[in-house]
Amino acid sequence: MKKILLLATSLLFVFFVNAQVSKTVNISAGGLSAALTITEFTSVTNLTITGSIDARDFKCMRDGITNLAVLDISAAKIETYSGNGGTSTYTSYSANEIPAESFWGCSNLTSVNIGDSVTSIGNRAFGKTGLTNMKISKSVTTIGEYTFVQCSNLNSLTIGDSVTSIGNNAFYACYSLTNIKIPNSVTSIGEGAFSECTGLISVTIGDSDNSIGNISIGERAFYACHSLNSVTIGNAVTSIGRMAFYYCNRLSSITMGNFVRSIGSSAFACCSSLTSITIPNSVLLIDNSAFNCCTSLKSVTIGNSVATIGDYAFANCTGLRSLYVNVITPCFLGTGVFASINVYVCYLYVPSGSKNAYQNASQWGDFFNIVEMSPTALHALASESAKIYPNPVTDGFLIDGLDTASILTLTDLGGKIVLTKQVIANEYVNINFLPKGVYIARITTPKGLIEKKIIKD
């Protein structure tokens, strides 16, 4: 019996080896179909191309080489092409771009080396392929829409640090992805970019603490990633879109950077494993239902720059027991912000001297236990680290003492935000458009909050 099994295994191995047919061709653009024999169109599994290629050759690979599994075009130059012989309905194709729909539906394709000259990967280029790993080189700046959609075997992904845009639904339903790191170079993560990646466990977005970018996390970007348990949102991120992490029901840890300004509607709704969240001082808006139905949420800390909390933002957070609010003057609340929270057992902690204001404010005053907090040491230290001059101000002012780019928020004494912008050391801030009066400048840095009073003459 053992001999029979050994013989069968050996035969399978020989068959497997024989099944791998490699071919290397050096061609001019449009010449791939002529470089292969009729037999090779069905027998070649591993293909290496040098020379130059265009959209016609990609079409040949997709439609003609039926068993293509491993492709290396790292030494090939992709040239422009105009005509009807390309991979899609387009008639114009750019140089150095993997054309749209290049390998759409090539389920046998498991590995591709695109090299270091490709600058863009077109829409649906690798959708529904059998890719298991993908390294997007440093030369690539744009990943198109639906580019890797439903690549269900893709388990390893490296995104180069020159990528600026990840298109809508680019990695939708890539079930085997487990970890993702998105570099600071990215400015836009499109709608549904990683939605329903149900195997995804951890995500790091803009991971450098010392770098500020302008990453916008799009609508439904990580929607229904049911295995996701850890998210690090770095200082490069400035906004979190609508339903960005909606229904990530195993998400238990969120680290949010110091430069996020807005949290979109339902961004973290139905994250039923989340137990605590700290919303940084940079955040101005917590939109409708942002944390609705986070039933395990026990502790929430809200930074001191929040001006608006939208309808039902924390509704149905039935486990909430501690709410720390660092806003001195109660901010605007939409409808039913704390609906279904047990206001008799949840303690509301507010800044020193603010208890009466909160007791008399709509919805805030519903909390049975309102406790004043003492000012933090971090706030005091940060306040000494920068200077605003001149003060009083006529037309504008300079900020001295900043170590890194920071977020400036200027409010009037009524709490209305009149200016928000990113600032660097010794940058001139023009407030010539503002009427005379007293304003509060809040500067959010990685080290803490700087708060200064400004008099405009």
Order of alpha helices (4+ residues) and beta strands (2+ residues): alpha-beta-alpha-alpha-beta-alpha-beta-beta-beta-beta-beta-beta-beta-beta-beta-beta-beta-beta-beta-beta-beta-beta-beta-beta-beta-beta-beta-beta-beta-beta-beta-alpha-beta-alpha-beta-beta-beta-beta-beta-beta-beta
